[in-house]
Each structure stands twice: as C-alpha cells, then as structure tokens.
Amino acid sequence: MKEKMLFALERARMKLHRLRASLWKHLTFFEDDEDGLAVIEVLLLIVVVIGLVLIFRKNIESMIRAIFSSISSKTGEITNYSP
C-alpha cells in the first residue's frame, strides 16, 4: 500500500513539473513577442487623436483661423515697412 502511495505521489510530482514547465514556456513566449503590442499602441494613439480632433473641431478651427489672420496682418506690416 505504501509503495502505491509513493508511486502516486511521484506521478503527481512529475505531472506538476511538466505543467509548470509548459506554463513557463507559454509565459516566456508572450514576454518575448511584443511586436504586436507596438502596432496596437500606435493604433490606439491614432484613435485617441482622431477622437480629440473630432470633439474639439470647432475650437481647433477657430484657433487656426486666428493664427492665420495674425500671420496675415503681421505679413502686411512687414511688407509695408519703410525705414
């Protein structure tokens, strides 16, 4: 009876060892494979930027118009400059 229990314990230990080795192999696979993460990060950043542009579209348009009108007026002052 004692031999059967020892044999069962040894089999359980071996199964646990194989399971741990298999799990470690899969975990290290995901650790090494980060190429897909960079693509996902870039796509998420693009989506966030597009979303922000759509949300603040009117504010961005008015700010750009103000900047270009300021540039146009300053350009006129420079071209009409006479020392």
Beta strands, then each sheet from edge to edge (+ up, - down):
end
